Amino acid sequence: MPAVVPNLTLNNGVEIPQLGFGVFQVEPARTADVVLDAFDAGYRHIDTAQMYKNEAGVGEALARSGLDRSDVFITSKLNNGFHEPQAAHDAFERTLEALGTPYVDLFLIHWPLPKVGDFVDTWQALEALYATGRIRAIGVSNFHEHHLRRLAETSTVTPAVNQIEVHPYLSQNPLRAYGREHGIVTEAWSPIAQGKVLGDPELVRIGGAHGRTPAQVALRWHLQRGDVVFPKTTHRERMDENLALFDFELAEEEMAAIEALDRGMRTGPDPDEFNWVPQD
Ligand SMILES: NC(=O)c1ccc[n+]([C@@H]2O[C@H](COP(=O)([O-])OP(=O)(O)OC[C@H]3O[C@@H](n4cnc5c(N)ncnc54)[C@H](OP(=O)(O)O)[C@@H]3O)[C@@H](O)[C@H]2O)c1
């Protein structure tokens, strides 16, 4: 019996399953089969991106699954080469085509690229697409607080989410607090730091007390903090493991012990330094 994943409500009333499935680094040719396994395990929220080159695999899985479009929450993200407004519009059309669906649930600016151009222009392109009704909610990814403040000063739509790197070694509490105060849900990417936190003695200890794995402890910590997560795995048994989070609870002392693991460790780049634009 698949777990029942709770929804969070975004600032425009749209509901998002708090636990989903990420497909970063899932090979395009394998994506449809992997996502079909994820659907079979019970996931109903898929996080993809133009940059991952596997939106078509997500679309194929949706078509083959027999699920209704409305049963699945799909996020994609604007690639770094398409920040110019007309390029953003064109890229969004290609996303719909690849997914084979008339709309996406959530569409994000993937990176702010502060040295490439002005993300405010890009955000206004997303606002225009949102107004057409083909995106249910728009948001950003990898935005620092100063990027969010600039959007607040210049734009009309508040991002529904900010998708940022968060895990026990990078707790991001000030940025998460800014989001909470301004109605922006935090989505925690690399929630287990791509496996780098799994050998941590505290996570092992706490897992032992609950009969759970370190991955389950870390993911449960995110959920109890109120963030959205979408761990990635290509292994079916890990899909089940990462979904089995709703029949145990971490105590306050355990939550605090995990908070104390923060060491400001990024597995990915700092968004202020990252200005990479793909050439294809
Ligand atoms: N917005 C952004 O810039 C950004 C950046 C990075 C990621 N993301 C999103 O966040 C999602 C998750 O992040 P991520 O893929 O970087 O990392 P992650 O979910 O923290 O970790 C994935 C890695 O952990 C392994 N793993 C998963 N579950 C496990 C388990 N229960 N036990 C042991 N190992 C396990 C996976 O291996 P196997 O696959 O071999 O099982 C994979 O190597 C991505 O897929 C993507 O959707 C967004």
The ligand as a Gaussian input file, in Angstrom:
#p B3LYP/6-31G(d) Opt

LIG

0 1
 N       17.431000      23.190000      -8.853000
 C       18.630000      22.693000      -8.887000
 O       19.609000      23.383000      -9.220000
 C       18.849000      21.270000      -8.514000
 C       20.143000      20.778000      -8.334000
 C       20.291000      19.426000      -7.972000
 C       19.181000      18.627000      -7.797000
 N       17.928000      19.141000      -8.015000
 C       16.700000      18.296000      -7.868000
 O       16.755000      17.605000      -6.635000
 C       16.648000      16.196000      -6.876000
 C       17.400000      15.411000      -5.819000
 O       18.750000      15.837000      -5.747000
 P       19.990000      14.958000      -6.257000
 O       19.538000      14.012000      -7.290000
 O       21.068000      15.915000      -6.608000
 O       20.496000      14.224000      -4.959000
 P       19.882000      13.369000      -3.756000
 O       18.459000      13.041000      -4.010000
 O       20.273000      14.063000      -2.495000
 O       20.753000      12.044000      -3.846000
 C       20.720000      11.191000      -4.961000
 C       21.839000      10.157000      -4.805000
 O       21.633000       9.399000      -3.618000
 C       21.461000       8.022000      -3.952000
 N       20.333000       7.552000      -3.115000
 C       19.029000       7.911000      -3.219000
 N       18.306000       7.320000      -2.258000
 C       19.154000       6.566000      -1.531000
 C       18.993000       5.718000      -0.421000
 N       17.804000       5.538000       0.143000
 N       20.107000       5.096000       0.085000
 C       21.320000       5.278000      -0.473000
 N       21.536000       6.087000      -1.541000
 C       20.459000       6.716000      -2.075000
 C       21.171000       7.956000      -5.433000
 O       21.764000       6.807000      -5.988000
 P       20.998000       5.792000      -7.005000
 O       20.309000       6.615000      -8.049000
 O       22.151000       4.990000      -7.555000
 O       20.084000       4.990000      -6.160000
 C       21.902000       9.184000      -5.955000
 O       23.273000       8.903000      -6.160000
 C       17.226000      16.068000      -8.295000
 O       16.943000      14.827000      -8.892000
 C       16.598000      17.247000      -8.968000
 O       15.244000      16.971000      -9.277000
 C       17.757000      20.442000      -8.360000

